[in-house]
Amino acid sequence: MSDDDLDLPDPIDTPRLTLQVLTIEAAQALTVVGLRLANWHPEYPRDDDVDAASLVVTAGVASSWGPRQIVTTADGLVVGTIGFLGPPSAVAGVPEAELGYGLVPAARKRGLATEAVAGIVAAAECVSVAVRATVAPENGASRRVLDRCGFRLVSRTDDGQLLVRRRVRR
């Protein structure tokens, strides 16, 4: 399997969302203090969204395995980010990538995080890549999202986070 075989589609569409690769231009806009784009939800960006954008700015290139903006199809607003912390690497002989995500407060409790995670995990599964994530033990909402999407507890990290993993379903 070549690296090109591991590319994820852009965008990834779900019933209510579009997960668009964060372009360098969009990442640069996110890192400019005070700049607001018309399609950003009033609560966007969160600090975590800016952190994700800085990964793209620092790398100087957008990647299908990097951050994506979560856009609601009903109104076209960006309500958060989701993506991987880098391309897959081999873990026990299986390609695996680490997932991160977050939504603005107004977009929570509507199943959008579960839909976004399920969409990006399905895309990773299509190229036989397993997905892992870390979550704070007290973050019950995120733990429920990951549980609904088939992640299972593997261990705790050195800093007390829960490490969860979703294996590729064959």
WOMOPE-V605160 format. One record per backbone hydrogen bond with DSSP energy under -1.0 kcal/mol. NH is the residue of the N-H (numbers start at 1). CO is the residue of the C=O. E is the energy in kcal/mol with one decimal. If there is no record, write none. Layout:
nh->(NH,NH)
co->(CO,CO)
e->(E,E)
This chain:
nh->(6,7,12,14,18,19,20,22,27,28,29,30,31,32,35,40,41,44,50,51,52,53,54,55,56,57,58,59,60,66,68,69,70,71,72,73,76,78,79,81,82,83,85,89,91,94,96,97,99,100,102,104,107,108,115,116,117,118,119,120,121,122,123,124,125,126,127,128,129,130,131,132,133,135,139,140,143,144,145,146,147,148,149,150,151,152,154,155,157,160,162,163,164,165,166)
co->(3,4,19,17,71,12,69,67,23,24,25,26,27,29,32,37,78,41,46,47,48,49,50,51,52,53,54,55,56,63,82,20,80,18,77,16,72,39,70,102,68,100,98,96,94,91,89,130,132,83,81,79,104,105,111,112,113,114,115,116,117,118,119,120,121,122,124,125,124,95,166,97,164,162,136,138,139,140,141,142,143,144,145,147,146,165,163,163,161,157,135,155,133,152,131)
e->(-1.3,-1.2,-1.9,-2.7,-2.3,-3.0,-2.1,-2.6,-2.7,-2.7,-2.0,-2.1,-1.3,-1.1,-1.7,-1.7,-2.1,-2.3,-1.8,-2.2,-2.2,-2.2,-2.1,-1.0,-1.0,-2.4,-2.7,-2.1,-2.3,-1.8,-2.5,-2.8,-2.9,-2.6,-2.4,-2.3,-2.4,-2.9,-3.0,-1.6,-2.2,-2.1,-2.3,-2.6,-2.6,-1.6,-2.2,-2.0,-3.1,-2.6,-2.2,-2.8,-1.8,-1.5,-2.1,-2.6,-2.9,-2.6,-2.1,-2.3,-2.5,-2.1,-1.6,-2.0,-2.6,-1.6,-1.1,-1.9,-2.3,-2.7,-2.2,-2.3,-2.3,-1.9,-2.0,-1.7,-2.2,-2.3,-2.0,-2.5,-2.2,-2.7,-1.4,-1.8,-2.6,-2.5,-3.3,-1.4,-2.8,-2.0,-3.3,-3.3,-3.0,-2.3,-3.4)
